[in-house]
Amino acid sequence: LYPDMKPVLLDSQAFMASLVLAMQNALGASVWIMGLSELGPRGIFRPWAEHLLSLYEREPERYSKLYVFNHFSMGSFASDLKKRRLASENAAQAVLRIGMENRVRVFGR
């Protein structure tokens, strides 16, 4: 709707992506992205996702601690866990596996 704002939006998304990796490095924590629908090729947060991936290329050891999930709204996270959890897994194992599988699906690796 506002083509003049595109550079501002792209710059702000790149900055926010850099904060994700900076916080991960500072805290030594995993990163959980909640909500994957707008990360796709036509999604509003695709520039954020692409910038984040470019940052992870420089620090690939951190990438293995990136997990992507359905959003908690409307029970999406819980229903996905219930549907995809294997009988041999506890909840924590299932969540991490699902998050990794979603990461591969959304980011291609």
C-alpha positions as CSV (number, residue, x, y, z in Angstrom):
1,L,0.0,0.0,0.0
2,Y,2.9,2.4,0.7
3,P,5.8,1.7,-1.7
4,D,7.8,4.6,-0.2
5,M,7.9,2.6,3.1
6,K,9.4,-0.5,1.6
7,P,13.0,0.4,2.4
8,V,12.1,1.2,6.0
9,L,10.3,-2.1,6.4
10,L,13.2,-4.0,4.9
11,D,15.8,-2.3,7.0
12,S,13.7,-2.8,10.2
13,Q,13.3,-6.5,9.4
14,A,17.0,-6.9,8.8
15,F,17.7,-5.1,12.1
16,M,15.3,-7.3,14.0
17,A,16.8,-10.5,12.5
18,S,20.3,-9.3,13.7
19,L,18.9,-8.9,17.2
20,V,17.7,-12.6,17.2
21,L,21.2,-13.9,16.6
22,A,22.8,-11.3,19.0
23,M,20.4,-12.4,21.7
24,Q,21.1,-16.1,21.0
25,N,24.8,-15.5,21.2
26,A,24.5,-13.4,24.4
27,L,22.2,-16.0,26.2
28,G,23.5,-19.2,24.6
29,A,19.8,-20.1,24.1
30,S,17.8,-21.9,21.4
31,V,15.6,-19.7,19.2
32,W,11.9,-20.7,18.8
33,I,10.1,-18.9,16.0
34,M,6.4,-19.0,16.7
35,G,4.3,-18.6,13.6
36,L,5.5,-19.9,10.2
37,S,2.8,-18.9,7.7
38,E,4.3,-15.4,6.9
39,L,7.8,-16.7,6.5
40,G,7.1,-18.3,3.1
41,P,8.1,-16.8,-0.2
42,R,5.2,-14.4,-0.3
43,G,5.0,-13.7,3.4
44,I,5.4,-10.3,4.9
45,F,8.3,-11.6,7.1
46,R,10.2,-13.3,4.3
47,P,12.8,-10.5,4.2
48,W,13.3,-11.1,7.9
49,A,13.7,-14.8,7.4
50,E,16.1,-14.4,4.5
51,H,18.3,-12.0,6.5
52,L,18.3,-14.3,9.5
53,L,19.4,-17.2,7.3
54,S,22.2,-15.1,5.9
55,L,23.4,-14.4,9.4
56,Y,23.2,-18.1,10.3
57,E,25.5,-18.8,7.3
58,R,28.2,-17.0,9.2
59,E,27.5,-18.9,12.4
60,P,26.2,-22.3,11.4
61,E,26.7,-23.9,14.8
62,R,23.9,-21.7,16.0
63,Y,21.5,-22.7,13.2
64,S,21.0,-26.2,14.8
65,K,19.4,-24.5,17.7
66,L,16.8,-22.7,15.6
67,Y,13.2,-24.2,15.8
68,V,10.1,-23.1,13.9
69,F,6.6,-23.8,15.1
70,N,3.0,-23.1,14.4
71,H,1.7,-20.2,16.5
72,F,0.0,-20.9,19.8
73,S,-3.2,-19.1,18.6
74,M,-6.3,-21.2,18.1
75,G,-4.5,-24.3,19.4
76,S,-2.3,-24.7,16.3
77,F,0.9,-25.5,18.3
78,A,-0.9,-28.0,20.5
79,S,-2.8,-29.7,17.7
80,D,0.4,-30.0,15.6
81,L,2.2,-31.6,18.5
82,K,-0.7,-34.0,19.2
83,K,-0.9,-35.0,15.5
84,R,2.9,-35.4,14.9
85,R,4.2,-36.8,18.1
86,L,5.5,-40.3,17.8
87,A,4.6,-42.9,20.4
88,S,8.2,-43.4,21.3
89,E,8.8,-39.7,22.1
90,N,8.2,-37.6,25.2
91,A,6.8,-34.2,24.7
92,A,10.2,-32.4,24.8
93,Q,11.6,-34.7,22.2
94,A,8.6,-34.3,19.9
95,V,8.6,-30.5,20.2
96,L,12.3,-30.3,19.2
97,R,11.9,-32.7,16.3
98,I,8.8,-30.9,15.0
99,G,10.6,-27.6,15.3
100,M,13.6,-28.9,13.3
101,E,11.3,-30.4,10.7
102,N,9.5,-27.1,10.3
103,R,12.8,-25.3,10.1
104,V,13.8,-27.5,7.2
105,R,10.4,-27.1,5.5
106,V,10.4,-23.3,5.9
107,F,14.0,-22.5,5.3
108,G,15.0,-25.4,3.0
109,R,17.7,-26.7,5.3
